[in-house]
Amino acid sequence: MLKFLAIVKHEYKKIVLKWAFLIGTMVFPLISAAFGVIPALLFSIKGEATRIAIVDQSGKVSPRVKENLSAEKMKARAEKAASESLKDPDATQQENSQSNAEQFGQSFIFVDYNPGAKSVEEARQELLGKIGANEIDAYLIIPREIDAVDAVFEFRSRKGDDFAANRTLRNALNQAVRSQRLADANISESQLARLSEDINFDAKKIDEHGGEKETGGTFAVSFIIGMLIYVTLAIYGQVIMGAVVEEKETRIAEILFSSAKPIELILGKLVGVGLAALTQLAIWIGSALVLIGFGAASIGGADFAASLPTITPLMVFYFFVFFLLGFFIYASIFALIGAMVTTVQEGGQFSLAPIMLLVIALLVSFSVIRDPNSSMSFWVSIAPFLAPITMPVRILAETPPFWQVALAIAVNGAAIVLLVWLASRVYRVGMLMYGKRATIPEVWKWIWQR
């Protein structure tokens, strides 16, 4: 037992006391925060206002366009879009980008221009000259017959690649023309708006006790949890494999085998590295909770906070239990691979298989979020290799009966016993083999060799 604890202590300190561990532990939350904060900061940087001249041949649309592009109207539309996105997490990317563009400063300055008796071509040439002289940035020519099938609204700008400004102007122009068409048809715009209003669709989630909960936040939190488990298992599985290969290349294994049994060595390595992974994961989860709390306070307010799932201490306990189950399952596989190969490069080729299993588990978890009580969710949440990611996600979406959680723990615990036994059998022979990569028949012999 003392030898086992010494191995655990050595493996834990070897990882945790490295600068790479400290930097990685701190950098990951910073990168995650940057992905959330930097886009908002970039959108919040207001560019220079676009100076635009409008030639309105109809004489009716220009005032409506200016009103739609006023700061008050744009702010109101952005707030409405943000509110709708909280209610509907499946809102399209285009709607989100439109909301950001309108909220974060696509402003226009309208330059008075009177074409007088000039023709459209003469006005166009004069406006192009003003753009060349840097008196304006863009112009918009509105046709006389806005209802005509071949009516073209001509917009030219030196900032033609500014997709956000172009979209904002196009939406304001569409709304202005629509309003004018309604007025020409003697249809009240307010009446049409009332008839076209969306229904008040009250969608909430019901738990097993009949309690109601806002929807939307569960998906985001479940994705974060699943991704954290995936990243940690992938990283530390590679760490285990690299450590095994390093011991094999430096022939330290020969000395270690004279001091401890192979099963003690491999278990000590798994437990030591597992504790290091658990340490880093705990820090990452704490950082994630802080980021989620920041998002609830600054982005969605009370609505966003209400949509977040309730996380109980029991859920946190289950989360760490299944993380440890996943770690021992995948770490055993990576240790087995490390004992079979002679270099880290060779191990990288074989490590694709466990990485793909992790990816599959992460992808399947999306279906679990949608329907945590389906037959598929039940089977994938107890299956070895998948349960370490899918069961925590399922517990967060809707906690299953205790017997299902216990069954998943028992099944995956049995898988760990089998995998650790296999890894130790391969480890005791493979670590003393040098020069060539083991074949499958050779590995099979090592397993049953006495």
C-alpha positions in Angstrom: 0.0 0.0 0.0 2.9 2.4 0.8 4.4 1.8 -2.6 1.0 2.5 -4.3 0.6 5.8 -2.3 4.2 6.8 -3.2 3.4 6.2 -6.9 0.2 8.3 -6.6 2.0 11.1 -4.9 4.8 11.1 -7.4 2.5 11.1 -10.4 0.3 13.9 -8.9 3.2 16.2 -8.0 4.9 15.5 -11.4 1.9 17.0 -13.2 0.5 19.6 -10.8 3.9 21.3 -10.0 4.7 21.9 -13.6 4.3 25.3 -15.1 2.4 23.8 -18.0 -0.3 22.7 -15.6 -0.6 26.1 -13.9 -0.6 28.0 -17.2 -3.2 25.6 -18.8 -5.4 25.8 -15.7 -5.5 29.6 -15.8 -5.4 30.1 -19.5 -8.4 27.9 -20.4 -10.9 30.0 -18.3 -9.4 33.2 -19.8 -9.8 31.9 -23.3 -13.4 30.9 -22.5 -14.1 34.3 -21.1 -12.5 35.9 -24.2 -14.8 34.0 -26.5 -17.8 35.5 -24.7 -16.4 39.0 -24.0 -14.3 39.9 -27.1 -17.1 39.6 -29.7 -19.3 41.9 -27.5 -16.4 44.4 -27.2 -15.8 44.3 -30.9 -19.5 45.0 -31.7 -19.5 47.8 -29.1 -16.8 49.7 -30.9 -18.7 52.2 -32.9 -17.3 53.0 -36.3 -17.7 56.4 -37.9 -21.3 57.3 -38.9 -22.1 56.9 -42.6 -23.0 60.2 -44.3 -25.8 59.4 -46.7 -27.8 61.5 -49.2 -31.2 60.3 -50.3 -32.9 61.1 -53.6 -36.6 60.2 -53.1 -38.4 60.4 -56.4 -41.6 59.3 -54.8 -41.4 62.0 -52.1 -42.9 59.7 -49.6 -40.4 57.1 -48.4 -37.5 59.2 -47.3 -39.0 60.5 -44.0 -40.0 57.0 -43.0 -36.4 55.7 -43.7 -35.0 58.5 -41.5 -37.4 57.7 -38.7 -36.6 53.9 -38.9 -32.9 54.7 -38.6 -33.3 57.0 -35.6 -31.4 56.0 -32.5 -34.7 55.5 -30.6 -36.1 53.1 -33.2 -32.9 51.1 -33.5 -32.6 50.7 -29.8 -36.1 49.5 -29.4 -35.7 46.9 -32.2 -32.4 45.7 -30.6 -34.0 45.3 -27.2 -37.0 43.4 -28.7 -34.6 41.1 -30.6 -32.6 40.5 -27.5 -35.7 39.6 -25.5 -36.9 37.3 -28.2 -33.5 35.5 -28.4 -33.8 34.7 -24.7 -37.2 33.2 -25.2 -36.2 31.3 -28.3 -32.7 29.8 -28.0 -33.0 28.4 -31.5 -33.0 31.9 -33.0 -31.1 32.1 -36.3 -27.6 33.5 -36.6 -28.8 36.1 -39.0 -31.3 37.4 -36.5 -28.7 37.5 -33.8 -26.2 39.4 -36.0 -29.0 41.8 -37.0 -29.7 42.5 -33.3 -26.0 43.1 -32.6 -25.6 45.4 -35.6 -28.6 47.5 -34.6 -27.6 47.5 -30.9 -24.0 48.4 -31.2 -23.9 51.4 -33.4 -24.6 51.4 -37.1 -25.4 55.1 -37.2 -26.2 57.3 -40.2 -26.0 61.0 -40.8 -28.4 62.3 -43.4 -27.0 64.9 -45.7 -29.5 67.2 -47.3 -29.5 67.0 -51.0 -32.0 68.6 -53.4 -31.6 67.4 -57.0 -34.0 70.1 -58.2 -34.9 69.6 -61.9 -31.9 67.3 -62.5 -32.5 63.9 -64.1 -31.7 60.7 -62.2 -28.5 60.3 -64.1 -27.4 63.9 -63.5 -28.2 63.5 -59.7 -26.2 60.2 -59.7 -23.1 61.8 -61.2 -23.3 64.7 -58.8 -23.6 62.4 -55.9 -20.6 60.3 -57.1 -18.6 63.5 -57.3 -19.6 64.3 -53.7 -18.4 60.9 -52.6 -15.1 61.4 -54.5 -14.7 64.8 -52.7 -15.4 63.1 -49.4 -18.5 65.2 -48.7 -20.7 62.1 -48.3 -20.1 58.4 -47.9 -23.1 56.9 -49.7 -26.3 57.7 -51.5 -29.7 56.1 -51.9 -32.0 56.6 -54.9 -35.6 55.7 -54.3 -37.7 55.1 -57.5 -40.8 57.1 -58.3 -43.1 54.0 -58.5 -42.2 52.0 -55.4 -44.9 49.4 -56.2 -43.6 48.6 -59.7 -42.3 45.1 -60.3 -39.1 46.4 -61.8 -38.5 49.1 -59.2 -34.8 49.3 -58.1 -33.6 51.0 -54.9 -30.1 52.0 -55.8 -27.6 52.2 -52.9 -23.9 53.0 -53.4 -21.4 53.4 -50.7 -17.6 53.7 -50.2 -18.2 51.3 -47.2 -19.8 48.7 -49.5 -18.2 45.8 -47.5 -19.9 46.9 -44.3 -22.5 44.1 -44.2 -23.9 45.3 -40.9 -24.6 48.8 -42.1 -26.0 47.4 -45.4 -28.4 45.1 -43.6 -29.5 47.8 -41.2 -30.3 50.2 -44.1 -32.0 47.5 -46.1 -34.3 46.5 -43.2 -35.2 50.2 -42.5 -35.9 50.7 -46.2 -38.1 47.6 -46.4 -40.1 48.7 -43.4 -40.5 52.2 -44.8 -41.7 51.0 -48.2 -44.1 48.5 -46.6 -45.5 51.2 -44.4 -46.0 53.5 -47.4 -47.7 50.8 -49.4 -50.1 50.2 -46.6 -50.8 53.9 -46.4 -51.4 54.1 -50.2 -53.9 51.2 -49.8 -55.7 53.0 -47.0 -54.8 50.3 -44.5 -53.9 51.4 -41.0 -50.4 50.4 -40.1 -51.3 50.1 -36.4 -54.2 47.8 -37.3 -52.0 45.6 -39.4 -49.4 45.5 -36.7 -52.0 44.4 -34.2 -53.3 41.6 -36.5 -49.7 40.5 -37.3 -48.6 40.3 -33.6 -47.0 37.0 -32.5 -49.0 34.9 -30.0 -47.9 34.9 -26.4 -46.4 31.4 -26.4 -45.7 30.4 -22.8 -43.2 27.4 -23.0 -41.8 26.1 -19.7 -40.1 22.9 -18.6 -41.8 20.7 -16.0 -39.7 18.6 -13.7 -40.6 15.2 -12.1 -42.4 17.0 -9.2 -44.5 19.2 -11.5 -42.5 22.3 -10.9 -42.1 24.8 -13.8 -38.8 26.1 -15.1 -37.9 28.5 -17.9 -36.3 26.8 -21.0 -33.1 27.7 -22.8 -30.4 27.7 -20.2 -30.2 24.0 -19.7 -28.8 23.5 -23.2 -26.0 26.0 -22.7 -25.0 24.6 -19.3 -25.2 21.0 -20.4 -23.0 21.8 -23.4 -20.4 23.5 -21.2 -20.3 20.5 -18.8 -20.1 17.9 -21.6 -17.3 19.9 -23.2 -15.4 20.2 -20.0 -15.5 16.5 -19.5 -14.5 15.8 -23.1 -11.5 18.2 -23.0 -10.2 17.0 -19.7 -10.5 13.3 -20.6 -8.8 13.9 -24.0 -6.0 15.9 -22.5 -5.2 13.6 -19.5 -5.6 10.4 -21.6 -2.8 11.7 -23.8 -0.8 12.6 -20.6 -1.1 9.0 -19.4 0.0 7.6 -22.8 2.9 10.0 -23.0 4.1 9.1 -19.5 4.0 5.4 -20.3 5.8 5.8 -23.5 8.5 8.0 -21.8 9.1 5.3 -19.2 9.4 2.8 -21.9 11.8 4.9 -24.0 14.1 5.7 -21.0 13.8 2.1 -19.7 12.8 3.3 -16.2 10.2 0.5 -16.2 12.9 -2.1 -15.6 13.8 -0.4 -12.3 10.1 0.2 -11.4 9.2 -3.4 -11.9 11.8 -4.4 -9.4 10.1 -2.3 -6.7 6.4 -2.7 -7.4 3.9 -4.9 -9.2 2.7 -3.9 -12.6 -0.9 -3.5 -11.3 0.4 -1.2 -8.5 2.3 0.9 -11.0 -0.5 1.3 -13.4 -3.1 2.0 -10.7 -0.8 4.5 -9.0 -0.2 6.2 -12.3 -4.0 6.4 -13.0 -4.9 7.6 -9.6 -2.2 10.2 -9.4 -2.9 11.7 -12.8 -6.6 11.4 -12.1 -6.3 13.5 -9.0 -4.4 16.1 -11.0 -7.1 16.1 -13.7 -9.8 16.4 -10.9 -7.9 19.4 -9.5 -7.8 21.2 -12.8 -11.4 20.3 -13.6 -12.6 21.7 -10.3 -10.9 25.0 -11.0 -12.4 25.0 -14.5 -15.9 24.3 -13.2 -15.5 27.1 -10.7 -14.5 29.5 -13.5 -17.4 28.3 -15.6 -19.8 29.0 -12.8 -18.4 32.5 -12.4 -18.7 33.1 -16.2 -22.3 31.8 -16.2 -23.1 34.1 -13.2 -21.5 37.0 -15.1 -23.6 36.2 -18.1 -26.8 36.0 -16.1 -26.1 39.4 -14.5 -24.9 41.3 -17.5 -26.4 39.7 -20.6 -29.8 38.2 -19.9 -30.6 39.6 -16.4 -33.5 37.9 -14.6 -34.8 36.2 -17.7 -31.5 34.4 -18.3 -31.0 33.5 -14.7 -34.5 32.0 -14.6 -33.7 29.8 -17.5 -30.6 28.3 -15.9 -31.1 24.8 -14.5 -31.0 24.2 -10.7 -27.8 22.6 -9.7 -27.9 20.7 -6.4 -25.0 19.3 -4.3 -26.1 15.8 -5.4 -25.7 16.8 -9.0 -22.2 18.0 -8.4 -21.4 14.7 -6.6 -22.7 12.7 -9.5 -20.8 14.9 -11.9 -17.4 14.1 -10.3 -18.3 10.4 -9.9 -19.0 10.1 -13.6 -15.9 12.1 -14.5 -13.8 9.7 -12.5 -15.4 6.8 -14.1 -14.7 8.3 -17.5 -11.2 9.1 -16.6 -10.3 5.5 -15.5 -12.0 4.1 -18.6 -10.2 6.2 -21.1 -6.9 6.5 -19.1 -6.7 2.7 -19.0 -7.2 2.6 -22.8 -4.5 5.2 -23.3 -2.1 3.4 -20.9 -2.7 0.2 -22.9 -1.9 2.0 -26.1 1.3 3.5 -24.5 2.5 0.0 -23.5 1.9 -1.3 -27.1 3.8 1.4 -29.0 7.4 2.6 -29.0 7.0 6.3 -29.7 4.4 9.0 -28.9 3.9 9.5 -32.7 2.8 5.9 -33.0 0.5 6.3 -30.0 -1.1 9.3 -31.6 -2.3 7.1 -34.5 -4.0 4.6 -32.1 -5.4 7.3 -29.8 -7.8 8.3 -32.6 -10.1 5.5 -31.6 -10.8 6.6 -27.9 -10.9 10.2 -29.1 -13.6 9.3 -31.6 -15.6 7.6 -28.8 -15.4 10.8 -26.8 -16.6 12.8 -29.8 -19.5 10.4 -30.3 -20.5 10.7 -26.6 -20.5 14.5 -26.9 -22.6 14.4 -30.0 -25.1 11.9 -28.5 -25.5 14.2 -25.5 -27.3 16.7 -27.6 -30.1 14.2 -28.2 -30.1 13.4 -24.5 -30.7 17.1 -23.7 -33.7 17.2 -26.1 -35.4 14.1 -24.6 -33.7 12.8 -21.4 -36.4 10.2 -20.8 -36.3 8.4 -24.2 -35.1 4.8 -24.6 -32.0 6.0 -26.4 -31.1 8.4 -23.6 -31.4 5.5 -21.1 -29.1 3.2 -23.0 -26.4 5.7 -23.9 -26.4 7.0 -20.3 -25.4 3.6 -18.9 -23.2 2.4 -21.8 -19.5 2.3 -21.1 -17.4 4.9 -22.9 -20.6 7.1 -23.4 -22.0 7.3 -19.9 -19.2 9.5 -18.4 -20.5 12.4 -20.6 -24.1 11.5 -21.4 -25.2 10.7 -17.8 -24.1 14.1 -16.2 -25.9 15.8 -19.1 -29.0 13.7 -18.6 -28.9 14.4 -14.8 -28.7 18.1 -15.5 -31.6 18.1 -18.0 -33.8 15.9 -15.8 -32.5 13.7 -13.0 -33.3 10.0 -13.8 -34.4 7.5 -11.1 -31.6 6.5 -8.7 -31.5 2.9 -9.9 -30.6 4.1 -13.4 -27.7 6.2 -12.0 -26.6 3.3 -9.8 -26.8 0.9 -12.8 -24.6 3.3 -14.9 -22.1 3.5 -12.1 -22.0 -0.3 -11.7 -21.7 -1.0 -15.4 -18.9 1.5 -15.9 -17.2 0.3 -12.7 -17.2 -3.2 -14.1 -15.8 -1.9 -17.4 -13.0 -0.1 -15.4 -12.0 -3.3 -13.6 -11.8 -5.2 -16.9 -9.9 -2.4 -18.7 -7.4 -1.9 -15.8 -6.8 -5.6 -15.7 -6.2 -5.7 -19.5 -3.9 -2.7 -19.3 -1.9 -4.1 -16.5 -1.4 -7.4 -18.3 -0.2 -5.6 -21.4 1.8 -3.1 -19.3 3.9 -5.8 -17.5 5.2 -7.3 -20.8 4.9 -4.4 -23.2 7.0 -2.1 -21.1 10.0 -4.4 -21.5 9.6 -4.8 -25.2 11.8 -2.4 -27.3 12.4 -1.7 -31.0 9.0 -2.4 -32.6 5.3 -1.9 -32.1 3.4 -4.8 -30.8 0.9 -6.6 -33.1 -2.6 -7.6 -32.0 -1.7 -11.3 -31.8 1.3 -10.5 -29.6 -0.9 -8.3 -27.3 -3.4 -11.2 -27.0 -0.5 -13.5 -25.9 0.6 -11.0 -23.3 -2.9 -10.8 -21.8 -3.0 -14.6 -21.2 0.7 -15.1 -20.5 1.3 -16.2 -16.9 
